[in-house]
Amino acid sequence: MRELIQSSEGYGEFPVVEEPFQEDKGENRLSRMPSVIVEMGFHTNPEDAAALQDPAFRTASMKGVEKGYRLFRQGKGCVPLKAQPIDGIHLSAGGSQQVDVVFEGYPQYPIELVTTNVGCPPNWTCTDGRVRIESPDAKPSQVTLRCENAGSAPIFWNTQVVDDDGVKSPPVRHWVQCVRGPGGAVASPGVPAGVDAATAG
């Protein structure tokens, strides 16, 4: 629930406890079967009361409850969506390379790998990119990075995983070192060429 709520616009800092109060409630402590009490908020708290009247908050909360129940039934734990570090690469002018985006967690598919430029050399054109993955079995989970007619300079990117519920992994910073070539410079993450990729989660 925390992951879904804090991914919703305006609720990034909304407080949600990280651990359950296992010994706090008799309904759970004395139960002879798996049990949980889910409390979205309290009407006596002004911030909670306002959130409870917001359809976006209620939707995110219920999606979180559904996800928690589904993962429990599948025997999976609560693992936040997180992309693993991406190694920097060196590319010559006109070159390209596919880069694995390995992640942990249990996103709701389809997902997108979103690559955003955060450092483009002066007078270069650096284009953001998105790669859509329809299901956990659909591979590759890669982005393709290119240097087209590039001079010699590093380009910096942030890549994150975004699932169908709007959950976003923290962005992972990585770089491409373009090696000198003739002409102008264009560097962009493009569409994968269909080569198999490592997928986690």
Helices and strands as residue ranges (DSSP letters): H 2-6, H 26-29, H 46-52, H 55-73, E 82-83, E 89-92, E 95-100, E 103-104, E 111-119, E 125-126, E 129-133, E 142-148, E 153-162, E 172-179, E 186-190
